[in-house]
């Protein structure tokens, strides 16, 4: 590699690292799981309202192309507990529930894509509001839900459920963003049934093209770095 190529490589690396630093708020570290690395965040401070959740249990139903994932209290699943909304923190601020559509391609053990589903965030108290904070679709026709196999880390097979969301905020305002439910983990490659969630992050912004584009760019960069780290481990 020539000196010029080396300089270009270092600049690119520094740019990605800088983006990562902006995308991982301190709160994400506070709610990390038993694994050493904190979950990457879909949130960009000052752009998105960052919502952090922890624990929960997903379950699958159906086989082949009828396979779906649920984390909404049905089919033996358990909703995830919301721990932080913006600057408001608490042991239990509400719940995050989701479900995917049917399987498009891939497998549960090796990674898959799903048709759009739903995602809902309720709160017991955020800035004076109680009830359904966000309700809308998870994934869309051009960006299906991604179920990403991150490999075996610390003795567990880890998976990430990620995709765009779009819906209403506090029942009226139209918003969009991204969610990344991270580090579902299983002692064996996941082929169905129940699987535990460690933590997740959701970034919700008013749908301005510049903000949404920046959020999506950060999400792609973070997903790439997480998968690369998982392969090294």
C-alpha positions as CSV (number, residue, x, y, z in Angstrom):
1,X,0.0,0.0,0.0
2,X,1.4,3.4,-1.1
3,X,1.7,6.3,1.4
4,X,-1.2,8.0,-0.4
5,X,-3.4,4.8,-0.2
6,X,-2.5,4.5,3.5
7,X,-3.6,8.1,4.2
8,X,-6.9,7.6,2.4
9,X,-7.5,4.4,4.4
10,X,-6.8,6.1,7.7
11,X,-9.1,9.0,6.9
12,X,-11.9,6.6,6.1
13,X,-11.3,4.6,9.3
14,X,-11.3,7.8,11.3
15,X,-14.6,8.9,9.7
16,X,-16.3,5.7,10.6
17,X,-15.0,5.7,14.2
18,X,-16.2,9.3,14.6
19,X,-19.6,8.3,13.4
20,X,-19.7,5.4,15.8
21,X,-18.8,7.7,18.7
22,X,-21.7,10.0,17.8
23,X,-24.2,7.1,17.5
24,X,-23.5,5.4,20.9
25,X,-24.8,7.5,23.7
26,X,-23.7,6.9,27.3
27,X,-27.2,5.5,28.0
28,X,-26.6,2.6,25.6
29,X,-23.6,1.5,27.7
30,X,-25.6,1.6,30.9
31,X,-28.2,-0.9,29.6
32,X,-25.8,-3.3,27.9
33,X,-26.2,-7.0,28.4
34,X,-23.9,-9.6,29.8
35,X,-21.7,-9.2,26.7
36,X,-18.7,-6.9,26.9
37,X,-19.7,-4.8,23.9
38,X,-22.5,-2.3,24.3
39,X,-25.3,-2.4,21.6
40,X,-24.9,0.1,18.8
41,X,-27.5,2.8,18.7
42,X,-29.9,4.0,16.0
43,X,-29.9,7.4,17.7
44,X,-28.1,10.6,16.8
45,X,-28.2,13.1,19.7
46,X,-29.9,16.3,18.7
47,X,-31.6,14.6,15.7
48,X,-33.6,11.7,17.1
49,X,-35.6,11.0,20.2
50,X,-33.6,8.1,21.6
51,X,-35.6,5.3,23.2
52,X,-33.8,2.5,25.0
53,X,-35.3,-0.8,26.0
54,X,-34.0,-3.9,27.8
55,X,-34.9,-7.6,28.1
56,X,-37.9,-9.3,26.6
57,X,-38.4,-12.6,24.8
58,X,-39.2,-13.2,21.2
59,X,-40.8,-16.3,19.8
60,X,-41.4,-17.6,16.3
61,X,-44.5,-19.2,14.8
62,X,-45.0,-21.0,11.5
63,X,-42.6,-22.7,9.2
64,X,-41.0,-21.8,5.9
65,X,-42.4,-18.7,4.3
66,X,-45.1,-18.5,7.0
67,X,-42.5,-18.0,9.7
68,X,-42.9,-14.8,11.8
69,X,-41.3,-13.3,15.0
70,X,-43.3,-11.8,17.9
71,X,-42.3,-9.9,20.9
72,X,-45.6,-8.5,22.0
73,X,-46.9,-10.8,24.8
74,X,-48.5,-13.3,22.4
75,X,-47.4,-16.8,21.4
76,X,-45.4,-17.0,24.7
77,X,-43.3,-13.9,23.9
78,X,-42.6,-11.1,26.5
79,X,-42.6,-7.4,25.7
80,X,-39.4,-5.4,26.2
81,X,-39.2,-2.9,29.1
82,X,-38.5,0.8,28.1
83,X,-35.7,2.2,30.3
84,X,-35.2,5.6,28.7
85,X,-37.0,8.0,26.5
86,X,-35.0,11.0,25.5
87,X,-33.6,12.5,28.7
88,X,-36.1,10.7,30.9
89,X,-34.8,7.6,32.6
90,X,-36.5,5.1,34.9
91,X,-36.6,1.4,35.8
92,X,-39.9,0.9,33.8
93,X,-41.2,3.7,31.7
94,X,-43.3,1.5,29.5
95,X,-43.1,-1.3,27.0
96,X,-41.9,-1.9,23.4
97,X,-43.7,-4.5,21.4
98,X,-43.2,-5.7,17.9
99,X,-44.0,-8.3,15.4
100,X,-42.7,-9.1,11.9
101,X,-44.5,-10.1,8.8
102,X,-43.9,-13.4,7.1
103,X,-40.5,-14.7,6.0
104,X,-39.2,-13.4,2.7
105,X,-35.8,-15.1,2.5
106,X,-33.1,-16.8,4.6
107,X,-33.4,-18.8,7.8
108,X,-33.7,-18.1,11.5
109,X,-30.3,-19.6,12.2
110,X,-28.3,-17.9,9.4
111,X,-30.1,-14.6,8.9
112,X,-33.3,-13.7,7.2
113,X,-35.6,-10.9,5.9
114,X,-39.2,-10.4,6.8
115,X,-42.2,-8.6,5.4
116,X,-43.3,-5.5,7.3
117,X,-44.8,-5.9,10.7
118,X,-45.8,-3.6,13.6
119,X,-44.0,-1.8,16.4
120,X,-45.6,0.0,19.4
121,X,-44.1,1.9,22.3
122,X,-46.3,2.7,25.3
123,X,-45.3,4.8,28.3
124,X,-46.5,5.2,31.9
125,X,-45.2,8.7,31.9
126,X,-43.1,10.8,29.5
127,X,-43.2,14.6,29.8
128,X,-46.8,14.4,31.1
129,X,-48.0,11.9,28.5
130,X,-49.2,8.4,29.3
131,X,-50.4,5.9,26.8
132,X,-49.3,4.9,23.3
133,X,-46.2,7.0,22.5
134,X,-45.5,5.5,19.1
135,X,-47.5,3.1,16.9
136,X,-46.8,2.2,13.4
137,X,-45.2,-0.1,10.9
138,X,-41.9,-1.9,11.2
139,X,-40.1,-2.4,7.9
140,X,-41.5,-1.5,4.5
141,X,-41.7,-2.7,0.9
142,X,-38.3,-1.3,0.0
143,X,-36.6,-1.9,3.3
144,X,-37.7,-5.2,4.8
145,X,-37.0,-6.2,8.4
146,X,-33.5,-7.7,8.7
147,X,-32.8,-10.6,11.1
148,X,-29.0,-10.6,11.2
149,X,-26.9,-13.5,12.5
150,X,-23.9,-11.9,14.3
151,X,-22.1,-15.2,15.0
152,X,-21.1,-16.8,18.3
153,X,-19.8,-14.4,21.0
154,X,-19.0,-15.3,24.6
155,X,-20.5,-18.7,24.2
156,X,-23.8,-17.5,22.7
157,X,-25.2,-17.1,19.2
158,X,-26.3,-13.5,18.8
159,X,-28.9,-12.0,16.5
160,X,-30.1,-8.5,15.6
161,X,-33.5,-7.4,14.5
162,X,-33.4,-4.1,12.6
163,X,-35.4,-2.0,10.3
164,X,-37.2,1.3,9.6
165,X,-40.3,2.4,11.4
166,X,-43.0,4.9,10.5
167,X,-46.2,5.9,12.3
168,X,-47.7,8.3,14.8
169,X,-46.2,10.0,17.9
170,X,-48.6,10.5,20.8
171,X,-51.5,9.5,18.5
172,X,-51.3,12.4,16.1
173,X,-47.9,13.5,14.8
174,X,-46.5,11.6,11.9
175,X,-42.9,10.4,12.5
176,X,-40.3,7.9,11.2
177,X,-37.0,6.5,12.3
178,X,-35.2,3.2,12.9
179,X,-35.1,0.5,15.5
180,X,-32.4,-2.1,16.3
181,X,-33.3,-4.8,18.8
182,X,-29.9,-6.2,19.6
183,X,-28.3,-9.2,20.9
184,X,-31.0,-11.8,20.9
185,X,-28.9,-14.7,22.2
186,X,-29.1,-18.5,22.2
187,X,-26.8,-21.2,23.3
188,X,-27.3,-23.0,20.0
189,X,-28.1,-21.6,16.5
190,X,-31.6,-20.3,16.7
191,X,-34.1,-22.4,14.7
192,X,-37.3,-21.3,16.3
193,X,-39.2,-21.0,19.6
194,X,-38.3,-18.6,22.3
195,X,-35.2,-16.4,22.3
196,X,-34.1,-13.8,24.8
197,X,-33.4,-10.1,24.0
198,X,-30.7,-8.2,25.8
199,X,-31.4,-4.7,24.7
200,X,-32.5,-2.4,22.0
201,X,-32.5,1.2,20.8
202,X,-35.0,3.1,18.7
203,X,-34.5,6.6,17.1
204,X,-37.6,8.5,16.1
205,X,-37.4,11.7,14.1
206,X,-39.8,14.0,12.4
207,X,-39.6,12.9,8.7
208,X,-37.2,15.5,7.3
209,X,-35.1,14.0,4.4
210,X,-31.7,15.2,5.8
211,X,-32.3,13.8,9.2
212,X,-33.7,10.4,8.1
213,X,-30.9,10.0,5.6
214,X,-28.2,10.7,8.2
215,X,-29.9,8.2,10.6
216,X,-30.0,5.5,7.9
217,X,-26.3,6.1,7.1
218,X,-25.3,5.7,10.7
219,X,-27.4,2.6,11.1
220,X,-25.6,0.9,8.1
221,X,-22.2,1.8,9.4
222,X,-23.0,0.5,12.9
223,X,-24.4,-2.7,11.5
224,X,-21.3,-3.3,9.4
225,X,-19.0,-2.8,12.4
226,X,-21.0,-5.0,14.7
227,X,-21.0,-7.9,12.2
228,X,-17.3,-7.5,11.5
229,X,-16.5,-7.6,15.3
230,X,-18.7,-10.7,15.7
231,X,-16.8,-12.5,13.0
232,X,-13.5,-11.6,14.6
233,X,-14.7,-13.0,18.0
